[in-house]
Amino acid sequence: MITLLQSMAAVLALNWLTSPLAIVVEFSIVIGLVMIVLFGYTSDQKAIGIAKDQLKAHLLAVRLFQDQIHVVMGSYGRILRGTGRYLKLAFMPLLYVIIPITFLIVQLDRYLGTTGIPANAPFLLTVHVSNADILSDVSLELPPEVTMTAPPVHASAANEIIWRLAASKDGTYDVKLTASGQTVSKSLHVSPELVRVSPVRLRGQFWERVFSSTESALPDNSPVDSIAIDYPERNIDLAGYEINWIWLFFILSMIAGFIFKELLGIKV
């Protein structure tokens, strides 16, 4: 009986540790620590400490000498100059922190930003082509587990074709598309599990692909500009409230950062 309870507790603990909420909490704590340590190593801690002490002194002067206008105005001027010095000292260290963390967030958003398509749930596949004249020449090839639930809609003004589809069971599939004799494909994830999702596949547009796609670029000579699937957006359930994981991450990582700042004695 005790062994059974221990096994159940271990399974529940493992399920929680791999849940989206736990992953966000764990990631936020780690990133909060990394941000503070990286800022401490890349910044002039002594100069930042002096700049902050000077700002505190000038702010105190404003409060102590409120009835002496020339002292107050002089303190305000020194506060502005001191703020500029502080921002100059903090600018490069903040860049060293923000740039790598931005790319980490982009990668994690592939898992936490959207969910896989639920089995038997309808979803839309949208294809954007370079020329409206070839819309009638576009055809779709589906795996046996994926079916079309409605006729395609041709939006000539937007150079788009929209299909409504549904998948009968969980899995990862390739949806193939033929246009002007060229065949391209788009990955489709049907799963309730945490999976790496690519909402769109693009032709060219390097930076947009970096931030919105995990798939290789469509061929440069392809008439297809993009293939997109409307994956459901994922929200984290927190005490009965749903919140986007990025907002939760920013809140928790800032809290973790301030805690580690005090523990490590790093000036920010």
Residue pairs with C-beta under 8 A, 6 or more apart in sequence:
16 22
17 26
18 194
20 112
20 194
20 234
20 236
20 245
21 236
21 237
21 238
23 108
23 111
23 112
23 194
24 112
24 236
24 245
24 248
24 249
24 252
25 252
27 108
27 249
28 248
28 249
28 252
28 253
28 255
28 256
29 252
29 253
29 256
31 101
31 104
31 249
31 253
31 256
32 252
32 253
32 254
32 255
32 256
32 257
32 259
32 260
33 256
33 257
33 260
34 101
35 97
35 101
35 253
35 257
36 257
36 260
36 261
36 264
36 266
36 268
37 260
37 264
37 266
38 93
38 96
38 97
39 93
39 94
39 96
39 97
39 266
39 268
40 264
40 266
40 267
42 92
42 93
42 96
42 97
43 89
43 90
43 92
43 93
43 267
44 89
45 266
45 267
47 89
48 86
48 89
48 90
48 267
48 268
49 267
51 82
51 85
51 86
51 89
52 86
52 267
54 78
54 82
55 79
55 82
55 83
55 86
58 75
58 76
58 78
58 79
58 82
59 75
59 79
61 71
61 72
61 75
62 72
62 75
62 76
62 79
65 71
65 72
65 75
66 72
90 268
105 246
105 249
106 210
106 211
109 245
109 246
110 196
110 197
110 198
110 214
111 194
111 195
111 196
111 197
112 194
112 234
112 236
112 245
113 197
113 233
113 234
113 245
113 246
114 197
114 199
114 231
114 232
114 233
114 234
115 192
115 197
115 231
115 232
115 233
115 234
116 170
116 189
116 190
116 191
116 192
116 193
116 195
116 197
116 231
117 123
117 167
117 188
117 189
117 190
117 191
117 229
117 231
117 232
118 190
118 192
118 232
119 167
119 168
119 169
119 170
119 190
120 166
120 167
120 168
121 166
122 149
122 164
122 165
122 166
123 164
123 165
123 166
123 229
123 230
123 231
124 162
124 163
124 164
124 165
124 229
124 230
125 140
125 162
125 163
125 165
125 175
125 186
125 227
125 228
125 229
126 160
126 161
126 162
126 163
126 226
126 227
126 228
126 229
126 230
127 138
127 160
127 161
127 162
127 163
127 177
127 179
127 224
127 226
127 227
127 228
128 158
128 159
128 160
128 224
128 225
128 226
128 227
128 228
129 135
129 138
129 159
129 160
129 161
129 179
129 223
129 224
129 225
130 159
130 223
130 224
130 225
131 159
131 223
132 156
132 157
132 159
134 179
134 180
134 223
135 154
135 156
135 159
135 161
136 154
137 179
137 180
138 161
138 177
138 178
138 179
138 224
139 177
139 178
139 179
140 148
140 152
140 163
140 175
140 176
140 177
140 178
141 175
141 176
141 177
141 178
141 183
142 148
142 165
142 175
142 176
143 173
143 174
143 175
145 167
145 168
145 169
145 171
145 173
145 190
146 165
146 166
146 167
146 168
146 173
146 175
146 188
147 165
147 166
147 167
147 168
148 163
148 164
148 165
149 164
149 165
149 166
150 163
150 164
152 161
152 162
152 163
153 161
153 162
153 163
154 160
154 161
155 161
155 162
159 225
165 175
167 173
167 188
167 190
169 190
170 190
170 191
170 192
171 190
171 191
172 187
172 188
172 189
172 190
172 191
172 195
173 187
173 188
173 190
174 185
174 186
174 187
174 188
175 185
175 186
175 187
175 188
175 227
176 183
176 184
176 185
177 183
177 184
177 185
177 186
177 224
177 227
179 222
179 223
179 224
180 223
182 219
182 221
182 222
182 223
182 224
184 201
184 218
184 219
184 222
184 224
184 227
186 201
186 215
186 227
186 229
187 198
187 201
187 215
188 229
189 195
189 196
189 197
189 231
196 214
197 214
197 231
198 213
198 214
198 215
199 212
199 213
199 228
199 229
199 230
199 231
200 212
200 213
200 226
200 227
200 228
200 229
201 213
201 215
201 216
201 217
201 218
201 226
201 227
201 228
202 208
202 209
202 212
202 213
202 217
202 218
202 225
202 226
203 217
203 218
203 219
203 220
203 222
203 224
203 225
203 226
204 217
204 220
205 217
206 217
209 217
218 224
218 225
218 226
218 227
233 244
234 245
235 242
235 243
235 244
235 245
236 242
236 243
236 244
236 245
236 248
238 248
257 268
260 266
261 267
261 268
